[in-house]
């Protein structure tokens, strides 16, 4: 497996050489000032090894990658009941779009667009105080990563609360269709804090092992639910860039506007990549490039 380590180092070198970083998310003030010229990649393989290159021990804001963990927690709690409130279709719209909510009567397309993530978090909250739902998500993430050193950055959460008008608009629109059951400030507060979880690529790659079906991963999710989460990551994990990601990389993945990517090669590997500059879809620019290089180099595409 030294070949894989060499490949990661080569990919990291190439990414720094190309220096095509994009710009960090500007609408969340705490993220806007992050230096875009940063890159990390970690890969956990079926034989229990973890390989990394770049800044793999640096924590970053996982943002929408947290939607994967919130979905897993919610499926664990209420199972298929979730699907009466949120769909399983790609949206073809940006992550924070409100457009389809009107024509589809407050039923979000999938759990990974913001509207669907708010519904998912609302279902997880289900009348509890936000700290209990957050403890459930954080506990799950720590168990999946086998690391207690994973925390919520409350400055990032607060920073998003200040600028979160679109998410607030989505929440209120959902209420008008009876698809948000908790007070909106509680659901939004929980959502902003889950998005502000910080992890390293090593921790994130480890968290993905159970989705990749790797031996030795803590069994926090049934293989039935893992298959479904992978299917949603494949079709909806990169918003309106999901088709492009399938075309270039060919693996289930989930992005976040912090520049993180979790990518699953079923039965083979779990991959985490971070580079904070974004492309036009709001997905990591250099990260997506690195994912394509890794997929080409390893032949891990599921197609
Ligand atoms: N917290 C971000 C938002 O709600 C997450 C978006 C993302 O990472 O794609 O706007």
Boltz pocket constraint, residues with backbone or C-beta under 6 A from the ligand:
constraints:
  - pocket:
      binder: B
      contacts: [[A, 62], [A, 63], [A, 64], [A, 65], [A, 95], [A, 96], [A, 114], [A, 160], [A, 167], [A, 191], [A, 192], [A, 195], [A, 255], [A, 256], [A, 257], [A, 258], [A, 282]]
      max_distance: 6.0
